[in-house]
Amino acid sequence: MLNLKKIESDLRARMEDLGERVDQIEQDLREPHSKDWGENATESEGDQVLEGLEEAGLDEINQIRAALTRIENESYGVCSGCGEDIPEARLRALPYATTCVNCAK
């Protein structure tokens, strides 16, 4: 049986961690670049990586928020594809999963 309190707590902790990381990335992206052309190119490449990490973090935060809403609405753990219960092992591995393994294929 799912321990929704624990799942909710874990999701909130993960969301807080991700929020801190995204904030740090945002601060790093606001740093001025070097005037040296070679270093500026390297910094620009680094910014592209940071932007990708920021986007992934924001996407996961949105998925966590949606999962918390499903917990609140008592629809957490129900597959959005077929309406069956999502196996507990899948939810442990991916706590914001919206589909069972079959529908995810």
C-alpha positions in Angstrom: 0.0 0.0 0.0 1.2 3.5 -0.9 2.4 5.7 1.9 1.1 9.0 0.5 2.4 11.1 3.4 5.9 9.8 2.7 5.6 10.2 -1.1 4.3 13.8 -0.6 7.1 14.6 1.8 9.7 13.2 -0.6 8.2 15.1 -3.5 8.2 18.3 -1.6 11.8 17.8 -0.5 12.9 17.0 -4.1 11.0 20.1 -5.4 12.7 22.3 -2.8 16.1 20.9 -3.8 15.4 21.4 -7.5 14.2 25.0 -6.8 17.5 25.8 -5.1 19.5 24.3 -8.0 17.4 26.2 -10.5 17.9 29.5 -8.6 21.7 28.9 -8.5 21.7 28.2 -12.2 19.8 31.4 -12.8 22.3 33.3 -10.8 25.2 31.7 -12.7 23.6 32.6 -16.0 23.3 36.3 -14.9 27.1 36.5 -14.3 28.8 38.7 -16.9 31.0 37.1 -19.5 34.7 37.6 -19.9 35.8 40.2 -22.5 38.4 37.7 -23.8 36.9 36.2 -27.0 38.2 32.6 -26.3 36.9 32.6 -22.7 33.6 34.1 -23.8 33.0 31.3 -26.3 33.7 28.7 -23.5 31.4 30.5 -21.1 28.7 30.6 -23.8 29.0 26.9 -24.2 28.7 26.5 -20.5 25.6 28.7 -20.5 24.0 26.4 -23.0 24.6 23.4 -20.7 23.3 25.4 -17.7 20.2 26.4 -19.6 19.5 22.7 -20.4 19.9 21.8 -16.8 17.6 24.7 -15.8 14.9 23.6 -18.3 15.1 20.0 -17.0 14.9 21.1 -13.4 11.8 23.3 -14.2 10.2 20.5 -16.1 10.7 18.1 -13.1 9.3 20.7 -10.7 6.2 21.0 -12.9 5.8 17.2 -12.9 6.2 17.2 -9.1 3.6 19.9 -8.7 1.2 17.9 -10.8 1.8 14.8 -8.7 1.1 16.8 -5.5 -2.1 18.0 -7.0 -3.1 14.4 -7.8 -2.3 13.4 -4.2 -4.6 16.2 -3.1 -7.3 15.2 -5.5 -7.0 11.5 -4.5 -6.1 10.5 -8.1 -2.5 9.8 -7.4 -1.3 6.4 -8.6 -4.1 6.0 -11.2 -3.0 5.6 -14.8 -4.2 8.5 -17.0 -4.2 6.1 -20.0 -6.2 3.1 -18.9 -7.5 4.1 -15.4 -5.8 1.2 -13.7 -3.5 1.5 -10.6 0.1 2.4 -11.4 2.2 -0.3 -9.8 3.9 0.7 -6.6 7.3 -0.2 -7.9 6.9 2.2 -10.8 5.8 5.0 -8.4 8.8 4.4 -6.2 11.1 4.7 -9.2 9.2 7.6 -10.8 7.0 9.2 -8.1 5.4 11.6 -10.6 4.5 9.0 -13.2 1.1 9.5 -14.7 0.9 6.2 -16.6 1.4 2.5 -15.9 4.2 0.7 -17.7 1.9 -0.6 -20.5 0.5 2.8 -21.3 3.9 4.4 -21.1 5.1 2.2 -24.0 
